[in-house]
Amino acid sequence: MAAELAFSEGIRVANILIDDDVAVGTSSMVAEGYDRYRHYCCGIVELDEGLRVSAHILGVDVQDPSSIEIGTPVTIEFPEGEGKPMVLTFRAMSSRSK
């Protein structure tokens, strides 16, 4: 039997392991307004508990990918609004990130 994983407000800090600037995204990201002219960042985030997950990363400068540092601490962010698709999202906590 597989263990279930529930993301909650209790997950506070994780770290970016790998990042990528995405120009052509999934349909849910296109619906959020991202496209070849408005890129977004996704990456592998390692939770404090050791689990690694693929996620959307906010609070970084996608116009300058070299400014996104591996190991940058992030915190989980939950979508606001009714009917929004659940996209696992973290926000960079670094003061260097925008």
Secondary structure by P-SEA (a helix, b strand, c coil): cbbbbbbcccccbbbbcbbbbbccccaaaaaacccccbbbbbbbbbccccbbbbbcccccccccccccccccbbbbbbbccccccccbbbbbcccccc
